[in-house]
Amino acid sequence: FTDKVDGDVASSKAPIPDDPVILSRHIKRLGYFFGADIVGISELPQWAVCSHDEHGKPIDLYHQFAISLVVDQDFRTMNASTGRDWVPEAQAMRSYVLAGLMACMMANYIRKLGFPARAHHLMREDVVMTPLFLLAGLGEVSRHGLVLNPFLGIRSKMAVVTTDLSLLPDKPVDF
């Protein structure tokens, strides 16, 4: 679904509130409706945008906000694995695919509201996700360099939607 990350924006804006608090609550609820376990919002600093894609083409992305979607890899399934079987790889890919699907659906929804939006997932990342999750308050950097969430640990996969829809960023956490 790499062709679903971006698309045409509706020609007219939907009649939605101008309040970033209301819009942020709505977007987070949409993420939970799609199946995300945790949703966070941050500003999108330009230093978190990749300069070029995997083919060497420059990336032009000047969206203002990033919506981070987190999918749990399911403790029960991971706990049942011996570590030498196929379960961890299948579970990781399942989580990546779900996160990517949610990001594509959310970006499409925002575009239908009349605002630009782009999905970023395992198969198409134009942003560096780790700092966006930290800025959105979804965790801290652990000793091994991954984002450590206080509820899921490192047992999660993530995707991002960037947009110009006016949202209220969350704050980084210190747990």
Summary of the structure (lengths in Angstrom):
residues: 175
radius of gyration: 16.1
end to end distance: 35.7
largest distance: 53.2
contacts: 536
relative contact order: 0.25
helix: 34%
strand: 22%
